[in-house]
Amino acid sequence: MAKATFSGKNSIIHVLEPMTLVWHDAHDFYSRNHHHRGKTFINYVKHHAGQGNVEKALRETFAFIDRVTPAWTANVFVPSNHPDALARWVDETDPRSDPENATFWAKTFTAMCDGARWTKTGAKTIDPFAYWAKKMLKCADSCLFLDRDRGYRIKDIEVAYHGDRGPNGSRGTRGAFGKVGVKTVIGHSHSPGIRDGVYQVGTSSRYDLEYASGPSSWLHSHCVIYANGKRSLINIIDGQWRA
């Protein structure tokens, strides 16, 4: 999938030469994911495999983004539930029980305190994923990190919704986003599809992740927005994206 998307003259990036890459769930936050609380054997294996270090995992993500971003392309990062888990980790963790990440937790906690403020709509703080990305990414100057509920359109298509949160507190399904009155591209479900002006991309992950079991509609699938505003889903099958 990564090779078909990013590597070589026949990859999607080098054939289509997009002006903008829109990233959903750019970081998995597997290292300290809240779904692993109380999961004795998952945490045992993560510890002994060296997969529990939050800073190391972030640096690996940003190194990948730097490596695959062409010089002519800007990056837009959509607020998504997996990168958002970093803020949740800081908010809910007692660093005394996580010595491996205690120092990085403290740095992130301090940054979030320094960035916290009172606004007309209530208390807010910074997005720690964006905070560290701006420090660690070599291509940070060409990156835009969207806030939740901050729109961003390419042509007349809204691309700022990840799909984990739907309208009026509903589930973020294609059907729900089809009612918002604007064409959209969303992610989140790992299963691509098209409905009522909503294009939903698939996943760029492995299909056999530890939490995935049973029949699946997951597919390696991107959405391209052409210069004339038309869209297409590009599926990658067995490492190939075109005949």
C-alpha positions in Angstrom: 0.0 0.0 0.0 2.7 2.5 1.0 4.8 1.6 -2.1 1.8 2.0 -4.4 0.9 5.4 -2.8 4.3 7.0 -2.4 7.3 5.2 -3.9 8.6 5.5 -7.4 7.6 7.1 -10.6 4.5 4.8 -11.0 3.1 5.6 -7.5 -0.1 7.5 -7.0 1.7 10.6 -5.7 4.2 10.8 -8.6 1.6 10.1 -11.3 -1.1 12.5 -10.1 1.2 15.1 -8.4 -1.4 16.3 -5.8 -1.0 19.8 -4.5 -2.4 18.7 -1.1 -2.3 15.6 1.0 -5.1 15.2 3.5 -4.1 12.9 6.4 -6.6 11.1 8.7 -5.5 9.1 11.7 -1.9 9.9 10.8 -0.7 8.4 14.1 -2.2 5.3 15.6 -1.1 6.0 19.3 -0.7 2.3 19.8 2.0 2.9 22.4 -0.4 3.9 25.1 -3.8 3.5 23.6 -6.6 3.6 26.2 -8.2 0.5 24.7 -5.3 -1.5 26.2 -6.0 -0.6 29.8 -6.3 -3.8 31.8 -5.1 -5.9 28.8 -2.4 -7.8 30.6 -0.9 -9.7 27.8 -1.0 -6.9 25.2 0.8 -4.6 27.6 3.3 -7.4 28.4 4.1 -7.9 24.8 4.3 -4.2 24.0 6.7 -3.7 26.9 9.1 -6.5 25.8 8.9 -5.6 22.2 9.8 -1.9 22.8 6.4 -0.7 21.6 5.4 1.3 24.6 7.4 4.5 24.1 5.2 7.4 23.2 7.9 9.8 22.0 9.6 7.1 19.9 6.3 6.2 18.2 5.6 9.9 17.4 9.0 10.4 15.9 8.6 7.3 13.7 5.3 8.7 12.4 6.7 12.1 11.6 9.8 10.6 10.0 7.5 8.6 7.7 5.5 11.7 6.7 8.8 13.6 6.0 10.0 10.7 3.9 7.0 10.4 1.7 5.9 14.1 1.3 7.0 15.5 -2.1 8.6 18.9 -2.2 5.6 20.4 -4.1 2.9 19.1 -1.7 1.3 20.6 1.4 0.0 18.4 4.2 -3.4 19.0 5.9 -4.0 17.0 9.1 -7.7 16.3 10.0 -8.5 16.0 13.7 -9.0 12.2 14.3 -9.7 9.9 17.2 -6.3 8.1 17.1 -4.0 11.2 17.3 -6.6 12.7 19.8 -5.7 9.8 22.1 -2.5 11.5 22.9 -4.4 14.4 24.7 -6.5 11.8 26.4 -3.4 10.0 27.6 -2.0 13.2 29.1 -5.3 14.0 30.8 -5.9 10.6 32.3 -2.5 9.2 33.1 -0.6 9.2 36.4 3.0 9.4 35.2 4.3 7.7 38.4 2.8 4.5 37.0 4.5 4.9 33.6 8.2 5.5 34.2 9.1 4.9 30.6 7.0 7.9 29.4 7.1 10.0 32.6 9.4 12.7 31.2 7.7 13.0 27.9 4.3 13.1 29.6 5.6 16.0 31.8 6.8 17.9 28.8 3.5 17.4 27.0 1.5 18.2 30.2 3.5 21.5 30.6 2.9 22.5 27.0 -0.8 21.8 27.4 -1.0 23.9 30.6 1.0 26.7 28.9 -1.4 26.6 26.0 -4.6 26.4 28.0 -6.9 29.5 28.0 -10.4 30.7 28.7 -12.4 31.5 25.6 -15.9 32.9 25.0 -17.1 29.3 24.7 -15.2 27.8 27.6 -11.8 26.3 28.5 -9.5 25.1 25.7 -6.0 24.0 25.3 -3.6 23.1 22.5 -3.6 19.9 20.5 -0.5 18.0 21.7 -0.2 16.0 18.5 0.0 19.3 16.5 2.4 20.7 19.1 4.9 17.9 18.7 4.4 17.6 14.9 5.4 21.3 14.5 8.6 20.5 16.5 9.5 17.2 15.0 8.4 17.4 11.3 11.0 18.7 8.9 8.2 19.7 6.6 6.3 21.5 9.3 6.2 24.8 7.4 4.1 23.2 4.7 1.7 21.6 7.1 -1.7 22.7 8.4 -3.3 21.2 11.5 -7.0 21.7 11.6 -9.0 22.3 14.7 -12.2 20.3 15.4 -15.1 21.9 13.6 -12.8 24.1 11.6 -13.8 23.7 8.0 -11.4 23.2 5.1 -12.5 22.9 1.5 -10.8 21.7 -1.6 -12.8 23.1 -4.5 -16.3 22.9 -3.0 -15.7 19.7 -1.0 -15.4 19.8 2.8 -12.5 17.6 3.8 -12.1 18.5 7.5 -14.4 15.8 9.0 -12.7 12.6 10.0 -16.0 10.8 10.5 -15.7 9.7 14.1 -18.2 12.4 15.1 -21.4 12.9 13.1 -23.8 15.8 13.0 -25.6 16.7 16.3 -23.8 14.0 18.2 -24.8 11.2 15.9 -22.5 8.4 14.7 -20.3 9.4 11.9 -21.7 7.3 9.1 -21.9 8.1 5.4 -25.7 8.5 5.8 -25.3 11.0 8.6 -22.8 13.1 6.7 -25.0 13.0 3.6 -27.4 15.3 5.5 -25.0 18.2 6.2 -25.7 19.9 2.9 -22.2 20.0 1.5 -20.1 17.4 -0.4 -17.6 15.7 1.9 -14.7 13.3 2.1 -14.4 11.4 5.4 -12.4 8.5 6.8 -12.6 6.6 10.1 -14.5 3.4 9.2 -11.6 1.8 7.2 -14.3 0.8 4.6 -14.6 2.9 1.5 -17.9 3.9 -0.1 -20.0 6.6 -1.8 -23.4 7.9 -0.7 -25.3 11.2 -1.2 -22.2 13.4 -1.9 -20.1 11.6 0.7 -16.9 9.8 -0.3 -15.4 7.7 2.4 -11.9 6.5 2.1 -10.6 3.1 3.4 -7.5 2.4 5.5 -3.8 2.6 5.0 -3.2 0.0 7.7 -2.7 -3.7 7.7 -5.9 -5.7 7.4 -5.0 -8.1 10.2 -4.6 -5.7 13.1 -5.0 -7.3 16.5 -8.5 -5.9 17.1 -9.8 -6.9 13.7 -11.6 -10.2 13.4 -14.4 -11.7 11.3 -15.6 -10.8 7.8 -14.4 -7.3 6.8 -15.1 -4.6 4.3 -11.8 -2.9 5.0 -9.9 -1.8 1.9 -6.8 0.2 1.0 -8.5 3.1 -0.7 -7.8 6.8 -1.2 -9.9 9.6 -2.5 -8.5 12.0 -5.2 -10.1 15.4 -5.9 -9.3 16.4 -9.5 -8.7 20.0 -10.6 -12.2 20.2 -12.0 -13.7 19.3 -8.6 -14.6 15.7 -9.5 -13.7 12.9 -7.2 -12.7 9.3 -7.4 -11.9 6.5 -5.0 -8.6 4.8 -5.8 -8.4 1.2 -4.5 -5.1 -0.6 -4.0 -5.5 -4.3 -4.7 -2.5 -6.6 -4.1 -0.2 -3.6 -4.2 -1.6 -2.3 -7.6 -3.7 0.9 -8.0 -4.3 0.7 -11.8 -4.2 -1.8 -14.6 
